[in-house]
Amino acid sequence: MIATGVVIRAAGAQDLEALHALAKTAGLGMTNLPSCRDKLAALLAGSAAAFAGARGHSQLLLVLEIGDEVVGTGCIFPSVGGEWPFYSYRIGRIRQSSQALGKSVDNTLLTPVNDYDGSAEVGGLFVRPGLRGVAGGRLMARSRYLFMAEHRDWFGDRVVSELRGYQDEDGVSPFWEAVGKRFYGLEFSEADKISVGAGKQVIADLGPKYPIYLNLLSPEAAASVGQCHPDGLRAQALLMEEGFRFEGCVDIFDAGPTMVADIDSLKAVRESRVSIVAAIGPCEDGPEMLVAAGHAAGFRASRGRIWSGEAGVTLTPDLARALNVQVGDRVRHVEF
């Protein structure tokens, strides 16, 4: 059974307290959902400006709402690496040989790069733990791609997603303890707070300028490179299902994997179709679809059954209500 009253929409200033409550349950590493109320207010203001057409580098913040309650969030950056460089470590390998010993040694290196400057980014995906029956993570993730399809001229060719890096059961990042803490002189919780916006400059100022040899790190730190947080495994699976791939770059702070895709090859972008709402009525036998409508801050998305005919599509009353659409309006839809 499909849950009703579930919608993805643009976040607004009225969502500050709900987002703050969500952020406090998300834990460390959710850099696009800070638990600081002032930072969240700034993000909401920047998001409103971005939805209004300001083509800066603010994130477009979306929320998952059930009834009148905000229970999840996700965001899109139209472009990264403009105002502040977008740093990653690229995993590479080098073979060194000694003729005198007749021996060769392979070493794995992490090299600081800005390979993804100019790409779009999706991130900040978080749904309140314990929700059942709404497929909230999948709904939020795929709704972002329908937004990108509907606003294709806002974005370049590529999109990336930085997954939260591995932490042990005590919330300790082995990679941060071995690398970041030694260069930045900060605890991981402190670094997490400054990693948004101007905090990226700290990476340029204090971070390593030369490749890091993984064999110089602890076994735990080396093994964590490219591994995502246990809570992010589902998100990684959703990304791969959509067409994202791992190209060997990891996050500068916790070494979580950076996933990348060509926007036009994303499953939701490639397979979505645009139709006119021909009718609103029962659709018990129709396929379950993800449906979006509206432009910029008016964007809304939800899931439900629809029926396609020659004149357009029929939506259920609940779905039409969630999307704020009437007969004659335009919608974009893809199989959920």
C-alpha positions as CSV (number, residue, x, y, z in Angstrom):
1,M,0.0,0.0,0.0
2,I,1.3,3.5,-0.9
3,A,1.4,6.0,1.9
4,T,-0.6,9.1,1.4
5,G,0.2,12.7,2.3
6,V,3.9,12.2,1.5
7,V,5.6,14.9,-0.5
8,I,9.0,16.3,-1.4
9,R,9.1,20.1,-1.6
10,A,11.4,23.0,-1.4
11,A,12.5,23.9,2.2
12,G,11.5,27.3,3.6
13,A,12.3,29.5,6.6
14,Q,9.4,27.9,8.4
15,D,11.2,24.6,8.5
16,L,14.1,25.8,10.6
17,E,13.1,24.1,13.9
18,A,12.1,20.9,12.2
19,L,15.5,20.7,10.4
20,H,17.4,21.5,13.5
21,A,15.7,18.6,15.3
22,L,16.5,16.3,12.4
23,A,20.2,17.5,12.3
24,K,20.6,16.6,16.0
25,T,19.8,13.0,15.3
26,A,22.0,12.7,12.1
27,G,25.4,12.5,13.9
28,L,28.8,13.6,12.7
29,G,29.7,13.7,9.0
30,M,26.4,15.2,7.7
31,T,28.1,18.4,6.6
32,N,25.1,19.5,4.5
33,L,22.8,19.2,7.5
34,P,24.7,21.0,10.3
35,S,23.2,20.8,13.8
36,C,23.8,24.6,14.4
37,R,20.6,26.6,14.2
38,D,22.4,29.7,12.8
39,K,24.1,27.7,10.0
40,L,20.8,26.0,9.1
41,A,19.1,29.4,8.9
42,A,21.9,30.6,6.6
43,L,21.5,27.5,4.5
44,L,17.7,28.1,4.2
45,A,18.3,31.7,3.2
46,G,20.8,30.6,0.6
47,S,18.5,27.9,-0.7
48,A,15.6,30.4,-1.1
49,A,17.9,32.7,-3.1
50,A,19.0,29.7,-5.3
51,F,15.4,28.6,-6.0
52,A,14.6,32.2,-6.9
53,G,17.3,32.1,-9.6
54,A,20.5,33.3,-8.0
55,R,23.1,31.1,-9.7
56,G,25.7,31.1,-7.0
57,H,26.9,28.1,-5.1
58,S,24.2,27.8,-2.5
59,Q,22.5,24.4,-2.1
60,L,18.9,23.8,-3.1
61,L,17.4,22.3,0.1
62,L,14.4,19.9,-0.2
63,V,12.4,18.3,2.6
64,L,10.3,15.2,3.0
65,E,7.0,16.0,4.6
66,I,4.4,13.6,5.9
67,G,1.2,15.4,6.7
68,D,2.5,18.6,8.3
69,E,5.7,17.0,9.7
70,V,9.1,17.3,8.2
71,V,10.9,13.9,8.5
72,G,13.7,14.0,6.0
73,T,15.9,16.2,3.9
74,G,18.2,16.2,0.8
75,C,20.0,18.8,-1.2
76,I,21.4,19.7,-4.6
77,F,24.3,22.0,-5.4
78,P,24.0,23.2,-9.0
79,S,27.8,23.7,-9.1
80,V,30.7,23.1,-6.7
81,G,34.2,24.4,-6.7
82,G,33.5,28.0,-7.6
83,E,33.7,30.2,-4.5
84,W,35.6,27.5,-2.6
85,P,37.6,24.7,-4.3
86,F,36.1,21.2,-4.1
87,Y,38.8,19.0,-2.7
88,S,39.2,15.3,-2.9
89,Y,41.9,12.7,-2.6
90,R,42.4,10.5,-5.7
91,I,43.6,7.0,-5.0
92,G,46.6,6.1,-7.1
93,R,49.3,3.4,-7.2
94,I,53.0,3.6,-7.9
95,R,55.4,0.7,-8.5
96,Q,59.0,1.2,-7.4
97,S,61.7,-1.3,-8.4
98,S,65.3,-2.0,-7.2
99,Q,67.6,-3.8,-9.6
100,A,70.1,-4.4,-6.8
101,L,67.5,-6.3,-4.7
102,G,65.6,-7.7,-7.7
103,K,62.5,-6.5,-6.0
104,S,59.4,-4.4,-6.8
105,V,57.1,-2.7,-4.3
106,D,53.6,-1.4,-5.0
107,N,52.4,1.6,-2.9
108,T,48.9,3.2,-2.8
109,L,48.9,7.0,-2.7
110,L,46.3,9.6,-1.9
111,T,46.8,12.8,-4.0
112,P,44.9,16.1,-3.4
113,V,42.9,17.0,-6.5
114,N,40.1,19.4,-7.6
115,D,38.8,17.0,-10.4
116,Y,35.1,17.7,-9.8
117,D,35.0,21.5,-9.8
118,G,32.0,22.6,-11.8
119,S,30.0,19.5,-11.2
120,A,26.6,19.4,-9.5
121,E,26.4,17.6,-6.2
122,V,23.7,15.8,-4.3
123,G,24.0,15.3,-0.6
124,G,22.5,15.8,2.8
125,L,20.2,12.8,2.4
126,F,18.7,12.0,5.8
127,V,15.4,10.5,6.8
128,R,14.3,10.2,10.4
129,P,15.2,6.7,11.7
130,G,12.3,4.4,12.4
131,L,10.0,5.4,9.5
132,R,8.4,2.5,7.8
133,G,6.3,2.1,4.7
134,V,7.2,5.3,2.9
135,A,10.5,4.5,1.2
136,G,11.6,7.9,2.3
137,G,15.3,7.6,1.3
138,R,14.5,6.4,-2.2
139,L,11.8,9.0,-2.7
140,M,14.1,11.9,-1.7
141,A,17.0,10.6,-3.7
142,R,15.1,10.1,-6.9
143,S,13.1,13.3,-6.6
144,R,16.3,15.3,-6.8
145,Y,17.1,13.7,-10.2
146,L,13.6,14.7,-11.5
147,F,14.3,18.2,-10.3
148,M,17.5,18.1,-12.3
149,A,15.7,16.9,-15.4
150,E,13.1,19.6,-15.0
151,H,15.8,22.3,-14.6
152,R,18.4,20.8,-16.9
153,D,19.9,24.2,-17.9
154,W,20.8,24.9,-14.2
155,F,23.4,22.1,-14.3
156,G,26.5,21.0,-16.2
157,D,27.3,17.5,-17.4
158,R,28.3,15.7,-14.2
159,V,26.9,15.1,-10.7
160,V,28.8,13.8,-7.6
161,S,27.8,12.6,-4.2
162,E,30.1,12.4,-1.2
163,L,29.2,9.5,1.1
164,R,29.9,9.8,4.8
165,G,33.1,7.9,5.6
166,Y,33.6,4.9,7.8
167,Q,33.3,5.4,11.6
168,D,33.6,2.7,14.2
169,E,31.0,1.9,16.8
170,D,32.2,4.7,19.0
171,G,31.9,7.3,16.2
172,V,35.6,7.5,15.6
173,S,36.9,8.1,12.1
174,P,40.2,6.1,11.7
175,F,41.2,8.2,8.7
176,W,40.7,11.5,10.5
177,E,42.7,10.3,13.5
178,A,45.6,9.2,11.3
179,V,45.6,12.2,8.8
180,G,43.3,15.1,9.4
181,K,43.9,15.5,13.1
182,R,47.6,15.7,12.5
183,F,47.4,18.4,9.9
184,Y,44.5,20.5,11.1
185,G,44.9,20.1,14.9
186,L,41.2,19.6,15.4
187,E,38.9,17.0,16.7
188,F,36.6,15.4,14.1
189,S,33.6,17.1,15.6
190,E,35.3,20.5,15.2
191,A,36.3,19.8,11.6
192,D,32.7,18.7,10.9
193,K,31.4,22.1,12.0
194,I,33.8,24.1,9.7
195,S,33.7,21.9,6.6
196,V,30.9,23.8,4.9
197,G,31.5,27.0,2.9
198,A,34.5,29.1,4.0
199,G,35.8,26.1,6.0
200,K,37.0,24.6,2.7
201,Q,39.7,27.3,2.8
202,V,41.1,25.6,5.9
203,I,41.9,22.6,3.8
204,A,43.9,24.7,1.3
205,D,45.7,26.5,4.2
206,L,46.6,23.6,6.4
207,G,46.1,20.4,4.5
208,P,48.8,18.1,3.0
209,K,50.2,19.4,-0.3
210,Y,51.9,16.2,-1.3
211,P,50.6,12.6,-1.8
212,I,50.1,10.4,1.3
213,Y,51.4,6.9,1.3
214,L,48.7,4.6,2.8
215,N,51.3,2.1,4.1
216,L,52.4,4.9,6.5
217,L,49.0,4.9,8.1
218,S,47.5,2.5,10.7
219,P,45.9,-0.6,9.2
220,E,42.5,0.6,10.4
221,A,42.9,4.0,8.7
222,A,44.2,2.5,5.5
223,A,41.4,0.0,5.4
224,S,38.8,2.7,5.8
225,V,39.7,4.6,2.6
226,G,36.8,4.4,0.2
227,Q,34.5,2.8,2.7
228,C,31.2,4.5,3.6
229,H,29.6,4.8,7.0
230,P,27.5,1.7,7.9
231,D,24.4,4.0,7.9
232,G,25.3,5.0,4.3
233,L,25.3,1.6,2.7
234,R,21.7,1.9,1.5
235,A,22.4,5.4,0.1
236,Q,25.4,4.0,-1.8
237,A,23.2,1.2,-3.2
238,L,20.6,3.7,-4.4
239,L,23.3,5.8,-6.1
240,M,24.6,2.8,-7.9
241,E,21.2,1.7,-9.0
242,E,20.7,5.2,-10.5
243,G,23.9,5.0,-12.5
244,F,26.6,6.5,-10.1
245,R,30.0,4.9,-10.0
246,F,33.1,5.1,-7.9
247,E,36.1,6.6,-9.8
248,G,38.7,6.5,-7.1
249,C,38.2,9.8,-5.3
250,V,37.5,10.0,-1.6
251,D,36.5,12.7,0.9
252,I,39.3,14.9,2.2
253,F,38.1,14.6,5.8
254,D,36.9,11.0,6.4
255,A,37.9,9.2,3.1
256,G,34.3,8.3,2.3
257,P,33.8,7.4,-1.4
258,T,32.8,10.1,-3.9
259,M,30.3,8.7,-6.4
260,V,29.9,10.3,-9.8
261,A,27.5,10.1,-12.8
262,D,26.7,11.8,-16.0
263,I,23.5,13.7,-15.4
264,D,21.9,12.7,-18.7
265,S,22.6,9.0,-18.0
266,L,20.9,9.0,-14.6
267,K,18.0,6.4,-14.7
268,A,15.4,8.9,-13.5
269,V,16.5,11.5,-16.0
270,R,16.9,9.1,-18.9
271,E,13.6,7.3,-18.4
272,S,11.3,10.0,-17.1
273,R,8.5,11.3,-19.4
274,V,6.5,14.5,-19.5
275,S,2.7,14.3,-19.7
276,I,-0.4,16.5,-19.3
277,V,-2.9,15.7,-16.5
278,A,-5.9,14.5,-18.5
279,A,-8.0,13.5,-15.5
280,I,-8.1,13.0,-11.7
281,G,-9.7,9.8,-10.5
282,P,-9.2,6.2,-9.4
283,C,-6.1,4.4,-10.8
284,E,-6.1,1.1,-8.9
285,D,-4.6,-0.8,-11.8
286,G,-2.0,1.8,-12.8
287,P,1.7,1.4,-12.1
288,E,3.4,3.0,-9.1
289,M,5.3,6.1,-10.3
290,L,7.4,8.9,-9.0
291,V,5.7,12.1,-10.2
292,A,6.9,15.7,-10.0
293,A,5.4,19.1,-10.9
294,G,6.2,22.7,-10.5
295,H,9.2,24.9,-11.1
296,A,12.0,26.1,-8.8
297,A,10.5,26.8,-5.3
298,G,7.2,25.4,-6.5
299,F,8.7,22.0,-7.2
300,R,6.9,19.1,-5.5
301,A,7.2,15.3,-5.9
302,S,5.4,12.3,-4.6
303,R,4.7,8.7,-5.4
304,G,1.4,7.1,-6.5
305,R,-0.4,5.2,-9.2
306,I,-1.2,6.8,-12.5
307,W,-2.8,5.7,-15.7
308,S,-1.5,6.8,-19.1
309,G,-3.7,7.3,-22.1
310,E,-3.6,9.1,-25.4
311,A,-4.8,12.4,-23.9
312,G,-2.4,12.3,-21.0
313,V,-2.3,10.8,-17.5
314,T,-4.8,10.2,-14.8
315,L,-3.7,10.9,-11.3
316,T,-5.4,9.7,-8.1
317,P,-6.9,12.5,-6.0
318,D,-4.3,12.0,-3.2
319,L,-1.5,12.3,-5.7
320,A,-2.9,15.4,-7.4
321,R,-3.4,17.0,-4.0
322,A,0.2,16.3,-2.9
323,L,1.5,17.8,-6.2
324,N,-0.9,20.8,-6.2
325,V,-1.9,20.0,-9.8
326,Q,-5.2,20.2,-11.7
327,V,-6.4,18.8,-15.1
328,G,-4.3,20.5,-17.8
329,D,-1.1,20.8,-15.7
330,R,2.2,19.3,-16.8
331,V,3.9,16.6,-14.8
332,R,7.1,14.5,-15.1
333,H,7.0,10.9,-14.1
334,V,9.2,7.8,-13.9
335,E,8.6,4.3,-12.6
336,F,9.3,4.3,-8.8
